[in-house]
């Protein structure tokens, strides 16, 4: 009997414990749900604040234009008032001229009636009248000059007003017609680096503002000037053109490492469970130097051996090109003509295309020059594979792109190489 009682008590305790656990789980779920709702509301508040800021900026620009037009209109009204004052003064001068003319006629009449009047007095009167006439002529010239200046000022004001209206009309037309956002790119591109870098966001339009934010999109700052950076993580960036079109936020991931065991201009690449040091540039592995072409596969292998290295195999070469995410091109999965030298008429100096960099740090692996490898073609054992495309291969310059129709003893103007260790 006692054993049955103990068994029932234990069973009841287990049931109570399960109920408590279920209650705790329900409470935790409700807390998570509340947190999710709060996060959604915060995101909505941020979006509303951003829209209000954009609307305020637009209203400020419109208010500035209206204030300029009001100032021009006030200047025009002031000029018209000055013109009216000049007209009234002209009327007064005309009345004075008529009065003087009447005085002259009276004097002439008196001279005819009284021939005995002193001739010197009459001469003095005539001299005075001539002086008055000269003064009136000078005043008239000044008046005409003033009227011309006022008319010129009014013409300048009117032209400025019309130019302002035309400029606003053109801006409104451009804003209405241009719905295409600019293109933004961050330099240096995403990847692994072994020294501090300076981040800068570039735009493909002239009047364009760029922004970046470290870690998330909550704290954007202008990115037209280089910013010192030495942190593993994500950097988000976007651009805005002169009419308000914005790119979407883009993400660039950086891995700031300190374990480069490969020496100058070479970086470690994991290949089939081992680490291979791959040259950053095509031979002679120097930045901003012309890459070596017109070299046979045999010469390329010999030059690498002289440097204490070996000619890269196709596996090593492709691992260095595809990066940690195994992408089709060194910069991503989609072909972009402006990233690498794939649509020109000649090879460029090594590293000139800054965006043509793989995650591990190798430049110009897409385009520029085909590169010899130490791997033979499976179908043609007497031929060696070349990889990566040349300056004119366009989207046929993938990391997986290779050709076998190259004899090892031949030299070609579009084929170079790089070394591994």
VOGU-3710 file (C-alpha; in Angstrom, 3 decimals, decimal comma):
1> xxxxxxxxxx> 0,000/0,000/0,000  2,794/2,385/0,927  4,582/1,669/-2,369  1,433/2,519/-4,389  1,080/5,773/-2,497  4,706/6,732/-3,244  4,233/5,875/-6,908  1,141/8,072/-7,129  2,957/10,946/-5,408  5,882/10,701/-7,813
11> xxxxxxxxxx> 3,534/10,603/-10,789  1,713/13,677/-9,506  5,039/15,510/-9,030  6,093/14,661/-12,577  2,806/15,989/-13,932  3,194/19,207/-11,952  6,779/19,588/-13,209  5,658/19,127/-16,821  2,918/21,716/-16,366  5,485/24,179/-14,974
21> xxxxxxxxxx> 7,821/23,526/-17,884  5,007/24,033/-20,380  4,005/27,258/-18,647  7,615/28,515/-18,784  7,850/27,672/-22,496  4,574/29,512/-23,194  5,833/32,571/-21,295  9,136/32,516/-23,210  7,265/32,259/-26,513  5,061/35,199/-25,590
31> xxxxxxxxxx> 8,157/37,229/-24,625  9,812/36,445/-27,962  6,602/37,404/-29,769  6,509/40,713/-27,895  10,141/41,385/-28,755  9,417/40,678/-32,428  6,448/43,070/-32,414  8,536/45,777/-30,701  11,313/45,328/-33,279  8,812/45,646/-36,134
41> xxxxxxxxxx> 7,431/48,840/-34,612  10,949/50,268/-34,194  11,735/49,534/-37,840  8,504/51,235/-38,889  9,340/54,297/-36,753  12,818/54,484/-38,367  11,347/54,294/-41,867  8,777/57,009/-41,031  11,522/59,232/-39,608  13,612/58,760/-42,747
51> xxxxxxxxxx> 10,670/59,661/-44,988  9,924/62,749/-42,880  13,581/63,825/-43,163  13,514/63,437/-46,954  10,243/65,409/-47,151  11,724/68,168/-44,961  14,772/68,453/-47,231  12,540/68,705/-50,311  10,361/71,374/-48,661  13,492/73,325/-47,645
61> xxxxxxxxxx> 14,766/73,337/-51,254  11,359/74,487/-52,534  11,203/77,231/-49,875  14,677/78,444/-50,913  13,536/78,760/-54,540  10,363/80,643/-53,501  12,394/83,029/-51,316  14,719/83,747/-54,269  11,737/84,523/-56,515  10,246/86,839/-53,857
71> xxxxxxxxxx> 13,553/88,715/-53,590  13,662/89,170/-57,364  10,071/90,426/-57,378  10,874/92,913/-54,555  13,891/94,199/-56,486  11,681/94,682/-59,534  9,092/96,646/-57,499  11,831/98,836/-55,986  13,184/99,608/-59,460  9,694/100,549/-60,699
81> xxxxxxxxxx> 9,315/102,916/-57,729  12,616/104,584/-58,601  11,446/104,927/-62,194  8,230/106,639/-61,043  10,222/109,096/-58,903  12,393/109,906/-61,913  9,258/110,510/-64,032  7,864/112,969/-61,441  11,180/114,807/-61,272  11,181/115,007/-65,070
91> xxxxxxxxxx> 7,702/116,568/-65,007  8,870/119,215/-62,518  11,908/120,022/-64,643  9,668/120,391/-67,711  7,442/122,865/-65,822  10,522/124,853/-64,776  11,678/124,934/-68,387  8,288/126,313/-69,538  8,366/128,932/-66,822  11,864/130,077/-67,853
101> xxxxxxxxxx> 10,824/130,165/-71,521  7,886/132,419/-70,582  10,278/134,672/-68,674  12,505/134,903/-71,772  9,556/135,843/-73,964  8,521/138,533/-71,476  12,061/139,900/-71,451  12,145/140,002/-75,256  8,801/141,839/-75,278  10,063/144,412/-72,801
111> xxxxxxxxxx> 13,147/144,883/-74,952  10,949/145,611/-77,985  8,778/148,088/-76,047  11,578/149,860/-74,273  14,530/150,235/-76,641  16,209/152,562/-74,233  16,759/149,818/-71,595  20,386/149,339/-70,795  21,887/146,922/-73,342  24,336/145,522/-70,774
121> xxxxxxxxxx> 21,438/144,471/-68,560  19,764/142,653/-71,450  23,025/140,894/-72,307  23,339/139,798/-68,684  19,806/138,384/-68,766  20,479/136,477/-71,974  23,712/135,024/-70,527  21,793/133,903/-67,481  19,148/132,272/-69,659  21,819/130,452/-71,701
131> xxxxxxxxxx> 23,401/129,207/-68,497  20,025/127,898/-67,331  19,541/126,164/-70,688  22,962/124,481/-70,398  22,112/123,345/-66,875  18,805/121,901/-68,071  20,564/120,063/-70,889  23,019/118,534/-68,399  20,167/117,522/-66,104  18,351/115,946/-69,050
141> xxxxxxxxxx> 21,431/113,899/-69,916  21,730/112,733/-66,305  18,021/111,829/-66,322  18,372/109,836/-69,540  21,416/108,003/-68,175  19,546/107,194/-64,962  16,556/105,884/-66,899  18,863/103,710/-68,999  20,539/102,318/-65,889  17,154/101,555/-64,332
151> xxxxxxxxxx> 15,985/99,854/-67,536  19,190/97,804/-67,673  18,764/96,802/-64,024  15,179/95,748/-64,668  16,315/93,698/-67,671  18,985/91,950/-65,553  16,460/91,224/-62,795  13,919/89,889/-65,274  16,540/87,695/-66,938  17,633/86,330/-63,557
161> xxxxxxxxxx> 14,012/85,573/-62,687  13,414/83,807/-65,995  16,691/81,880/-65,656  15,701/80,775/-62,164  12,299/79,615/-63,387  13,902/77,791/-66,326  16,441/76,124/-64,042  13,659/74,982/-61,715  11,654/73,700/-64,694  14,652/71,743/-65,994
171> xxxxxxxxxx> 15,363/70,294/-62,547  11,735/69,269/-62,169  11,793/67,692/-65,637  15,003/65,801/-64,872  13,632/64,668/-61,540  10,455/63,433/-63,208  12,302/61,684/-66,055  15,261/60,223/-64,111  14,026/57,275/-62,091  17,237/55,231/-62,384
181> xxxxxxxxxx> 19,441/55,136/-59,268  23,219/55,502/-59,603  25,737/52,689/-59,195  27,795/52,571/-56,011  30,923/50,567/-55,267  33,104/50,416/-52,205  36,898/50,478/-52,340  38,791/48,434/-51,524  36,347/45,607/-52,293  35,228/42,961/-49,815
191> xxxxxxxxxx> 37,788/40,339/-48,854  40,583/39,392/-46,504  43,242/41,998/-45,686  46,329/41,893/-43,500  46,807/45,633/-42,915  44,397/48,479/-42,054  42,504/49,774/-45,072  40,835/53,057/-46,040  37,207/52,685/-47,070  35,626/54,965/-49,658
201> xxxxxxxxxx> 32,360/54,687/-51,615  32,408/55,770/-55,273  29,487/56,687/-57,537  29,156/56,565/-61,340  27,456/60,014/-61,522  29,077/63,440/-61,040  26,703/65,058/-58,543  26,255/62,122/-56,222  26,452/61,598/-52,453  27,672/58,339/-50,926
211> xxxxxxxxxx> 27,168/56,890/-47,466  28,382/53,920/-45,414  27,479/52,384/-42,086  29,602/50,014/-39,998  27,988/46,789/-38,784  24,394/47,679/-39,697  22,394/50,330/-41,570  21,484/52,411/-38,522  24,362/54,930/-38,522  25,124/56,111/-42,077
221> xxxxxxxxxx> 27,874/58,701/-42,586  29,129/60,399/-45,752  31,738/58,290/-47,520  33,180/60,635/-50,147  36,434/60,792/-48,155  38,492/57,775/-47,115  37,760/56,270/-43,681  40,315/54,218/-41,715  39,055/50,667/-41,079  40,569/47,633/-39,327
231> xxxxxxxxxx> 37,710/45,444/-38,156  36,314/42,083/-39,208  32,638/42,418/-40,093  30,162/43,940/-42,524  30,092/47,439/-43,980  26,886/48,680/-45,620  26,829/51,443/-48,240  24,602/53,258/-50,753  24,594/56,280/-53,092  22,077/59,053/-53,871
241> xxxxxxxxxx> 22,094/61,127/-57,078  21,229/64,814/-57,497  17,485/64,185/-58,048  17,040/61,898/-55,045  17,345/58,431/-56,596  18,970/56,047/-54,128  20,612/52,677/-54,490  19,588/49,900/-52,138  21,862/49,186/-49,186  24,711/46,912/-50,279
251> xxxxxxxxxx> 26,907/44,824/-47,986  30,669/44,278/-48,133  32,233/41,759/-45,757  35,803/42,180/-44,524  38,137/39,785/-42,720  41,024/41,664/-41,122  43,665/38,981/-40,544  47,196/39,029/-39,158  48,502/35,592/-40,106  50,046/36,167/-43,541
261> xxxxxxxxxx> 52,811/33,582/-43,711  53,484/34,062/-47,426  55,657/37,169/-47,498  55,461/40,120/-49,877  52,681/40,177/-52,502  51,493/36,638/-51,802  48,636/35,407/-49,648  47,525/32,025/-48,251  44,737/30,111/-50,002  43,190/26,859/-48,688
271> xxxxxxxxxx> 43,370/24,143/-51,378  42,186/20,594/-50,705  43,010/20,713/-47,013  46,367/22,462/-47,327  47,519/26,072/-47,527  49,088/27,385/-50,736  50,741/30,799/-51,080  49,497/32,403/-54,312  51,030/35,526/-55,854  48,791/38,590/-55,660
281> xxxxxxxxxx> 49,705/39,728/-59,189  50,587/38,204/-62,519  54,341/37,676/-62,970  56,578/39,530/-62,108  54,181/39,951/-59,147  54,599/43,717/-58,767  51,757/46,207/-58,393  51,336/48,711/-61,242  53,887/46,877/-63,434  53,160/45,408/-66,899
291> xxxxxxxxxx> 52,472/41,670/-66,592  54,805/39,334/-68,483  53,378/37,901/-71,729  54,984/36,221/-74,760  56,325/33,488/-72,499  55,974/29,745/-73,062  54,661/27,351/-70,440  58,142/25,903/-70,063  59,635/29,387/-69,491  56,883/30,236/-67,002
301> xxxxxxxxxx> 57,582/27,095/-64,974  61,322/27,856/-65,014  60,834/31,473/-63,865  58,646/30,335/-60,951  61,295/27,777/-59,939  63,968/30,473/-59,993  61,832/32,465/-57,534  61,603/29,439/-55,218  58,009/28,753/-56,234  56,110/26,663/-58,782
311> xxxxxxxxxx> 53,680/27,381/-61,596  50,145/27,214/-60,152  48,076/24,130/-60,932  44,523/24,588/-62,250  43,136/23,580/-58,818  45,275/26,129/-56,972  44,513/28,828/-59,519  40,733/28,313/-59,392  40,669/28,153/-55,579  42,464/31,515/-55,424
321> xxxxxxxxxx> 40,060/33,031/-57,959  36,747/31,733/-56,561  37,357/32,765/-52,952  35,713/31,433/-49,814  32,210/31,575/-51,345  33,185/29,670/-54,510  31,856/32,405/-56,846  31,956/32,345/-60,654  34,062/35,515/-60,841  36,581/36,854/-58,368
331> xxxxxxxxxx> 34,101/39,618/-57,387  30,830/37,624/-57,398  28,508/35,413/-59,425  27,327/37,981/-61,998  29,510/39,349/-64,812  30,174/43,088/-64,505  32,067/44,663/-67,378  33,657/47,474/-65,371  35,112/45,286/-62,604  37,964/43,663/-64,547
341> xxxxxxxxxx> 39,862/44,253/-67,786  37,700/42,051/-70,027  36,454/44,413/-72,751  39,439/46,422/-74,018  42,219/46,067/-76,588  45,279/45,356/-74,417  46,463/44,181/-71,015  46,688/46,735/-68,194  49,305/47,140/-65,487  48,842/44,744/-62,584
351> xxxxxxxxxx> 46,269/45,839/-59,992  45,001/48,841/-61,956  41,444/47,420/-61,791  41,045/47,704/-58,028  37,669/45,941/-58,000  39,139/42,900/-59,791  40,324/41,279/-56,546  39,430/37,862/-55,174  38,508/37,291/-51,542  41,996/35,941/-50,759
361> xxxxxxxxxx> 43,759/38,978/-52,298  44,653/38,020/-55,909  44,217/40,665/-58,650  43,394/40,332/-62,373  42,321/36,686/-62,268  39,431/37,494/-64,600  40,611/38,946/-67,907  43,807/40,933/-68,564  45,912/37,868/-69,578  45,226/34,164/-69,854
371> xxxxxxxxxx> 47,477/32,431/-67,326  49,533/29,305/-67,838  49,029/26,470/-65,320  51,032/23,338/-64,621  47,991/21,152/-65,410  47,753/19,205/-68,636  44,538/18,792/-70,593  42,924/15,425/-69,905  41,818/15,130/-73,504  45,059/16,463/-75,010
381> xxxxxxxxxx> 48,001/15,337/-72,832  50,532/17,279/-74,905  48,795/20,597/-74,162  48,554/22,632/-70,960  45,560/24,507/-69,584  45,412/28,293/-69,400  42,826/29,975/-67,171  40,880/33,166/-66,551  40,425/34,812/-69,950  42,120/37,859/-71,451
391> xxxxxxxxxx> 41,429/41,559/-72,026  38,793/40,876/-74,716  36,955/37,772/-73,479  34,059/39,644/-71,782  31,904/37,228/-69,753  34,053/34,327/-70,992  36,532/35,137/-68,230  35,075/33,130/-65,339  37,246/31,553/-62,672  36,346/28,181/-64,199
401> xxxxxxxxxx> 37,213/29,318/-67,737  40,097/27,336/-69,227  41,518/26,409/-72,625  43,721/23,519/-73,682  44,812/24,493/-77,203  48,136/25,922/-76,063  51,407/24,087/-76,712  53,934/24,430/-73,853  56,768/25,571/-76,122  54,753/28,360/-77,804
411> xxxxxxxxxx> 54,571/32,016/-76,775  51,376/34,035/-77,049  50,703/37,807/-76,698  47,620/37,212/-74,552  49,065/34,598/-72,148  50,947/35,263/-68,916  51,229/33,388/-65,599  51,486/33,631/-61,822  53,377/31,532/-59,288  52,371/29,531/-56,213
421> x> 54,282/28,117/-53,294
//
